Amino acid sequence: MLKKQTSYYGWLDCGIKTYFRLHGHKRVITINVKSMIFTELGDSLKVIDLKFSEITEVYFTEGRQGIPSNLIIKYGYDGHAYIAKDYLKHQYFEAISSAFKKILKINEISVK
């Protein structure tokens, strides 16, 4: 049964949840239309619920031959989170990048 589209974001209403391993620890990132939820690096018991209104900058780091690599999300005074392209399937990374563009209402994510 298909879920009726309830907003402009459509499938994002249900959220994106992705799992990967980083330094032997299972990491989970959940993205919905209001926030991004993840555990703090080094303290898997501390959960951060980052509202999109708190994000100050989003950009890709430059990988080999200028190809976008990690997605960096800056928030607050000096906080940042990143989503590593190498730990996700290509389509998941693209879906997450597209979600950020839609939610933050930006055309392109710059490469730095």
C-alpha positions in Angstrom: 0.0 0.0 0.0 1.4 3.4 -0.9 1.5 6.2 1.6 -0.3 9.3 0.5 2.0 12.2 -0.1 1.4 14.7 2.7 3.8 17.5 1.9 6.2 19.0 -0.6 8.9 16.6 0.7 6.9 13.4 -0.1 9.1 10.3 0.7 11.1 12.4 3.2 8.1 12.6 5.5 8.9 9.0 6.5 12.6 9.9 7.0 15.9 8.5 5.8 17.7 6.2 8.2 21.1 4.9 7.2 23.6 2.6 9.1 27.3 2.2 8.7 30.4 1.3 10.7 33.0 3.8 11.7 36.1 2.7 13.6 34.3 -0.5 14.6 31.2 1.2 15.9 27.7 1.1 14.4 26.6 4.6 13.5 23.0 5.7 12.7 21.9 8.9 11.0 18.2 9.7 10.7 17.0 12.6 8.5 13.4 13.8 8.4 11.8 17.1 7.3 12.6 18.8 10.6 16.0 17.5 11.8 19.0 15.3 11.5 19.5 12.9 14.4 22.9 11.3 15.1 25.2 10.2 18.0 28.2 12.3 18.9 31.4 10.9 17.6 33.3 9.3 20.6 30.2 9.2 22.8 27.5 6.9 21.3 25.2 7.6 24.3 24.9 11.3 23.5 22.2 11.8 20.8 22.1 15.1 18.9 18.8 16.2 17.4 20.0 18.9 15.0 17.2 21.1 13.7 17.7 22.3 10.2 17.3 25.9 11.3 20.5 25.5 13.4 22.6 24.6 10.4 25.0 27.3 9.4 26.8 25.7 6.4 26.7 22.6 4.2 29.4 21.6 1.8 31.3 18.7 0.3 35.0 18.2 0.9 37.1 17.8 -2.2 38.2 14.3 -2.9 40.4 12.9 -5.6 40.4 14.8 -8.9 38.0 17.4 -7.5 35.1 14.8 -7.0 32.9 15.7 -4.0 33.7 13.4 -1.0 32.3 13.8 2.5 29.2 16.0 3.2 30.1 18.4 6.0 27.2 20.0 8.1 28.2 22.9 10.3 26.0 24.1 13.2 26.2 26.4 16.2 29.4 28.1 17.1 31.9 25.3 16.3 29.8 22.1 15.9 30.0 20.0 12.8 28.9 16.6 11.6 29.9 14.7 8.5 28.5 12.0 6.3 31.2 9.9 4.7 30.6 9.0 1.1 32.9 6.0 1.3 30.7 4.3 4.0 27.4 4.5 2.1 26.1 3.1 -1.1 26.2 5.7 -3.9 22.4 6.0 -4.1 22.0 6.6 -0.3 24.7 9.3 -0.3 22.9 11.0 -3.3 19.5 10.7 -1.6 20.9 12.4 1.5 22.6 15.1 -0.5 19.3 15.8 -2.4 17.4 15.8 0.9 19.7 18.5 2.3 19.3 20.6 -0.9 15.5 20.4 -0.7 15.2 21.0 3.0 17.7 23.9 3.1 16.3 25.3 -0.2 19.6 25.5 -2.0 20.4 24.7 -5.6 23.9 23.3 -5.2 26.1 22.2 -2.4 29.6 23.7 -2.9 32.8 21.8 -2.9 35.6 23.1 -0.6 
